[in-house]
Amino acid sequence: MKVSYHGHSVVAIETNQMNLLIDPFLSGNEACDLDPASVKADVILLTHGHNDHVGDTVEIAKRNHSLVIALNELAVYLGQQGLKTHGMNIGGAYTFDFGTVKFTQAFHSSSYEEPDGTFVYTGMPGGILLTIEGKTIYHVGDTGLFSDLKLIGEQNDIDLAFVPIGDNFTMGPEDALIAADWIGAKMVVPVHYNTFPVIKQDPEAFASRVKTGEGKVMKIGDTLEL
């Protein structure tokens, strides 16, 4: 299985059978190296409804006939746009052909801004636990620090965690270090930073201070094999 990072919170996973894409904010994301007109995605997973996470989901899903997996209200909204969706909710798990998805809590907000400025509220935000080919990946999603991250770490043997460090909208580096310690992943990759001036951070400084597991900065397009 190959896992690659593409700026902001965009993560791509290539298994033996499928291509998965998490939070595909490609257009308007200068840090992203993926093209929504050509990227492959059998499955799209969304942590929440903000535009910088839903991103190009509609275009990509329609072109690829992708299955979109999201929290229920967001799944319903995207289903109304003609997409094939599977709605879930916090604490629930489901086993798909490619592996198991479980949504965790995330303390954040979740809404989608339409082109005319109208806000559509899209239910709860979440984190995503993926168990694929015997490995567990945790995309923490946009969140502040909360103590149940320790419980999530105790309940799961997490191989790779993507943790936001940008501050202002999510955890900053200091809280993210506590989160990384509680999650206890073998490898911790910082995400959700430097896309906008207000979330400017030094990912190398963060990674060097991770105590539990290995802190690793993934540059745009970097790939890991699990």
Backbone hydrogen bonds, N-H to C=O, Kabsch-Sander energy under -0.5 kcal/mol:
donor,donor_aa,acceptor,acceptor_aa,energy
2,K,14,E,-2.5
3,V,224,L,-2.8
4,S,12,A,-2.9
5,Y,222,D,-1.8
6,H,10,V,-2.5
10,V,7,G,-2.6
11,V,22,I,-1.4
12,A,4,S,-2.5
13,I,20,L,-2.6
14,E,2,K,-3.1
15,T,13,I,-0.6
15,T,18,M,-3.0
20,L,13,I,-3.3
21,L,43,V,-2.0
22,I,11,V,-3.2
23,D,45,L,-2.3
25,F,23,D,-2.3
26,L,24,P,-1.3
29,N,26,L,-1.6
30,E,28,G,-0.8
32,C,29,N,-1.9
38,S,35,D,-1.9
39,V,35,D,-2.4
42,D,19,N,-2.3
43,V,19,N,-1.8
44,I,67,L,-2.7
45,L,21,L,-2.6
46,L,69,I,-2.2
53,H,50,H,-2.1
54,V,50,H,-2.8
55,G,51,N,-1.8
56,D,24,P,-2.8
57,T,54,V,-2.1
60,I,56,D,-2.6
61,A,57,T,-3.1
62,K,58,V,-2.3
63,R,59,E,-2.0
64,N,60,I,-2.3
65,H,61,A,-1.4
66,S,61,A,-1.5
67,L,42,D,-2.3
68,V,66,S,-0.5
68,V,84,K,-2.7
69,I,44,I,-3.1
69,I,67,L,-0.6
70,A,68,V,-0.5
70,A,86,H,-1.6
72,N,88,M,-2.4
74,L,122,T,-0.6
75,A,71,L,-2.5
76,V,72,N,-2.7
77,Y,73,E,-2.3
78,L,74,L,-2.5
79,G,75,A,-2.1
80,Q,76,V,-1.7
81,Q,78,L,-0.8
82,G,79,G,-1.6
83,L,78,L,-1.8
84,K,66,S,-0.6
85,T,83,L,-0.6
86,H,68,V,-2.5
88,M,70,A,-1.9
91,G,103,F,-3.1
92,G,89,N,-2.2
94,Y,101,V,-2.2
96,F,94,Y,-0.7
96,F,99,G,-3.3
100,T,131,T,-2.3
101,V,94,Y,-2.6
102,K,129,L,-2.2
103,F,92,G,-1.7
104,T,127,G,-2.1
108,H,106,A,-1.0
112,Y,120,V,-3.0
114,E,112,Y,-0.7
114,E,118,T,-3.4
117,G,114,E,-2.4
120,V,112,Y,-3.1
121,Y,119,F,-0.6
122,T,110,S,-1.9
126,G,47,T,-1.4
127,G,104,T,-1.6
128,I,139,H,-3.1
129,L,102,K,-3.3
130,L,128,I,-0.6
130,L,137,I,-3.2
131,T,100,T,-2.4
132,I,130,L,-0.6
132,I,135,K,-2.5
135,K,132,I,-2.2
137,I,130,L,-2.9
137,I,135,K,-0.5
138,Y,160,L,-2.9
139,H,128,I,-2.8
139,H,137,I,-0.6
140,V,138,Y,-0.9
140,V,162,F,-2.2
143,T,141,G,-0.6
144,G,107,F,-1.2
149,L,146,F,-1.7
150,K,147,S,-1.8
151,L,147,S,-0.6
152,I,148,D,-2.6
153,G,149,L,-2.1
154,E,150,K,-1.9
155,Q,151,L,-2.1
156,N,152,I,-1.1
158,I,156,N,-1.1
159,D,136,T,-2.1
160,L,136,T,-1.6
161,A,187,M,-2.5
162,F,138,Y,-2.7
163,V,161,A,-0.6
163,V,189,V,-2.3
165,I,191,V,-2.0
166,G,192,H,-1.0
167,D,171,M,-2.3
169,F,167,D,-2.8
171,M,143,T,-2.1
176,A,172,G,-2.6
177,L,173,P,-1.9
178,I,174,E,-1.3
179,A,175,D,-2.5
180,A,176,A,-2.7
181,D,177,L,-1.9
182,W,178,I,-2.4
183,I,179,A,-2.9
184,G,180,A,-2.0
186,K,158,I,-1.9
187,M,159,D,-0.8
188,V,214,E,-3.0
189,V,161,A,-3.1
191,V,163,V,-2.3
192,H,8,H,-2.4
194,N,199,I,-2.5
199,I,196,F,-1.8
200,K,197,P,-1.5
206,F,202,D,-1.7
207,A,203,P,-2.9
208,S,204,E,-2.2
209,R,205,A,-0.6
209,R,206,F,-1.6
210,V,206,F,-0.5
210,V,207,A,-1.0
213,G,211,K,-0.7
214,E,186,K,-2.7
215,G,213,G,-0.5
216,K,188,V,-2.9
218,M,216,K,-0.6
219,K,217,V,-0.6
221,G,5,Y,-3.2
222,D,219,K,-2.6
224,L,3,V,-3.2
226,L,1,M,-2.4
226,L,224,L,-0.5
